[in-house]
């Protein structure tokens, strides 16, 4: 039981948490090989930017490469590591696992 709780705690800490921040699709601030959340007229998806020019961007979604007109993009957000979310989720996970461990040990 102790080893399982330790393993689950380490797995949750190593995952990390990301947040998405607004980026301008018409500017040159887009960075190649960075992950973005892209919202079109009819769908939203996450993809990695592989190429861009004045009128289109090329993204990799899974193993499929897609070209998207910049004018079709309603919103684009870039992915950033969030230290606060990572620490918060890890602390909450630790508290939950300690609570489960205490309950399990007191039942024996």
C-alpha positions, 0 to 999 in steps of 0.5 A: 500500500505504501509503495502504491501511494508513493508511486501515484504521488510521484506520477502526479507530481511529474505530470506538470500542468499547463495553461493557455494564454491568448496569442494573436494569429495575425502577428509574428509572435507565433513560435514554431514547434510550440503547442497551441489551442486553435479555435476555428468557426466550427471546432477547437483543437490542440496542435503544434505549429510547424510552419507559417507564412503571411496567409496560412499556418501549418500545424501538426495535430496527432500525425496529421498535418493541416494548413489553416488560413489565418483569416479562419482562426477565431482564437489562438492560445499558446501553451505555457507551463504553470508552476502554480497549478503544478504545485497546487495539484501536487499538494492536493494530491498529497493531502488526498493520498495522506488521507487515504493512507491514514484511513487505510491504516486506521482500519487495520 
